[in-house]
Every structure is written in structure tokens, then in C-alpha cells.
Amino acid sequence: MITPKDLIYYAKKRGLNAVAVTDHDYLDGAVKIAREVKDFLVIPGMEVSSSDGHIVALNIQESVSQGLAAVETVERIHKAGGVAIACHPYVYFKGCLRNAVCNAFDAIEVINARAFPFQHSVKKAKEAAEKFKLAQVAGTDAHYGPQIGYSYTTIDTEELTVEAITNAIRQGHCQAHGQQVPIILNIQQQIQRLKRLTHKTASKLS
Ligand SMILES: [Zn+2]
């Protein structure tokens, strides 16, 4: 539901220096936006639906198939040159990895701003990060422009490039920050989604 224009507008407004675009099981849109946007850094990637749960792949050169086991998905992400992140591993209502989190991953999303239940999933993900010695990142998982930036990752790097950022994550030179998206924005998102669905159905019928 986020247009490229909204993406950049809200990312800048929230004070971010870069933003990752990771559509579900689809890479081309993110690559296109990353190529076309000239005045802001977009990190292309995708969110792969493995058979064990969702996995974020950043900076991959080719699409990774869905439906494979977590470890095989991570291997394919690495082969495609990317970074593999165990995203929202302990939330309800999203495909989460739970027991499939392991040290094959480069990083774990310890804060997901749209996670439910929020505190519990942050605590569990931080424990897993310690246990498996994984780099810690945060993301908003925004599906609606105004949600962007409630959680964010600081990256220790000299350069603001996709390569420098993904290398820093590989080396664990990053920290997770942020908070939960206010519930009102999640309600607004659902209203927007329903409006779009009704609009689409109306166009089909006419
Ligand atoms: Zn997901």
C-alpha cells in the first residue's frame, strides 16, 4: 500500500538515512525503486516465506524461492549475495520462525514495530540473539506510509551505501532501536486497505 513517493516522504520525515524495501516473495519492485530513487538510499530485498517462517533477504542479486526450509533459504540468500535476517521470529499472526531460528542467520530482528504481543516478542528475540550470537536489527514492517520509522537500526559505517550497510550487519556493527507503531495507525492502515479492496471490486463490477 506504500507508493515510492510516500516511502521516501515518510522515511525522510522520520529522520532515516536509508530504507529497506522487502515485498513478500517478490524482488523486482524493490530493485526498481532502488534504481529509480536518486535522492535517498533504498536497500532492495524481499521477505521470503520459507516453510518454517518469514525470512528477510537484503541486497540479493536474484529472487529466492518460497516454501523451502529455513536453513536452505538462508543458504540461497547467501548464494545470491545477500544478508539473511530472521524477521519477527516470535510474533502471533505472521509467519514466524520460532524454533527454526539458528546461527545460520546473519541477524535477527529483535524489534518489529508491528509485533504482537510487542514486549514478549522483543524479549524472546533478544534472548535468541544472545543464544545464537546474531547481529540485532529492528524494523517497522510498515505496510502504510505513516507507520514508517517507528523502529529502526543504527549502522556503524563510514559510508552510506547498500554494500557498506549490509557488510556492517554481517559483522554485527549495528544496534536495534524503536517502539511499537501506535494502534491508531494500524487501524488507519486497515481502513485504507478496505477502501482499496472496495474500489477494486467496484472497478471490476463496472
Ligand atoms: Zn513477515
Residues whose N, C-alpha, C, O or C-beta is under 5 A from the ligand:
A	BS01	ZN	H54 K94
